[in-house]
Amino acid sequence: MTVLTSQKSPGIFIDYFENTLLLPDNPDIDSRISFHTDISLFSFGDTVICAPYLYGFLRDSLPDTVVTAGERTFSPYPNDVLYNAALVGKTLFCNIEYTSPTVISEAKKRGIKTVNVKQGYAKCSTVSVDENALITSDISVKKAAEKEGMDVLFVSNSGVLLDGFDSGFIGGSSICLNGKIVFTGDIFNSPDALKIIDFIGFHGKTAAYFPHYPLMDIGSPAIVL
């Protein structure tokens, strides 16, 4: 299992994982978010669909993973959200109008239901906790997930840092791996920290975080199996 994340991710976060692959920035994206994983690729675990600039790099770096070149992303919004879809169990939350057709097609092949939401940055806005539970800071994702019968914790983005913006997204500061939701810094920078920890624990997982470090939105690191 390998974690795909930016070379600009906090060192303490990178070092937490046994295997990481550090990705190059997307040259077609606003420099404030050009390093965000969820801007440039989508992972189904055994298959990665990525912006064309990443194709050669991922194919060479992940020889046992199916890598498919999808559509080119570029700034401004909404041209940068093609891969920013949130997979929760067998449901894919995304703004269908702006999501990569390659991602949607692959989801359909796998029997994954695609649910439309207004939020283009659906992955940034969502922490997938288990197959039927999520944490989100976006009201459209909250309503859509509840309609699908999921357990939802609605939280603020306050306390999540993203240089050049008033705040980042809570989903962009986390990854779910090996029974843990790992945050990029100190979850207690969020005013909803205790609710987040309790919700994660209720669903049988543990919140891992790094006390006294900034909670940074680094664009939802991904996993390949």
C-alpha positions, 0 to 999 in steps of 0.5 A, a space after each residue: 500500500 502506498 500513499 500518494 501525496 505532495 512533496 510539499 506535505 508536512 515532513 511529519 505527515 510523510 514520515 508517518 507512513 511506511 510507503 509514500 510517493 511524492 508527486 510533482 506539482 501540476 503545471 496547469 493549476 494555480 500555484 496555491 493548489 497545484 500540489 494538491 493530489 485531489 486536483 490531479 488524480 483519482 484513485 480506486 485503489 487498484 487503478 489510478 486515473 490522472 491528469 496527463 502530465 502525471 501519467 508517465 511518472 505514475 506508470 513508472 513509479 507504480 508498475 503494479 497499478 493500472 494507470 490511466 491518463 484522463 482529462 487535463 485539468 487547469 485553472 480556474 475553477 471548475 476546470 480544476 475539479 475533474 478528479 475531486 470526487 469523494 468515494 465513500 463505500 460504493 457511492 461517488 459524490 461529485 459535481 457530475 457536470 465537471 467531473 472527469 468522464 473517465 472517472 465516472 465511466 470507471 465507477 459505473 463499471 465497478 458498480 459504484 453509484 454516482 451522486 451529484 452534489 453542487 460542490 465541485 471540490 467534493 473530495 476536499 470537503 469530505 472525510 470518508 470514515 467507512 462505507 456508510 459514514 463521512 465527515 463533511 464541511 459542505 451542505 450539499 454533500 451532507 444532504 446528498 449523503 443523508 439521502 443515501 442513508 449515510 451517517 454524516 457529521 457536519 463540521 466547519 473548515 475553521 482551523 484548516 490552513 491553506 496559504 492564499 485562502 481564508 481556510 482550507 477544507 477538512 477533507 483535504 487535511 486527512 486520509 483514511 488508512 489501516 483503521 485510522 483517519 490520519 490528519 496532517 496536523 493537530 485536529 484540535 486546531 478545529 473547533 469541532 475536534 472532539 466531535 470529529 474524534 468521537 464520530 471516528 471512534 463511534 465508527 470503529 476507527 482512530 483519529 491520528 494527528 500531530 499535536 502542535 502542528 498546523 492542520 493543513 489542507 494538502 489536497 486529500 492524499 490518495 492510496 494505491 493498494 
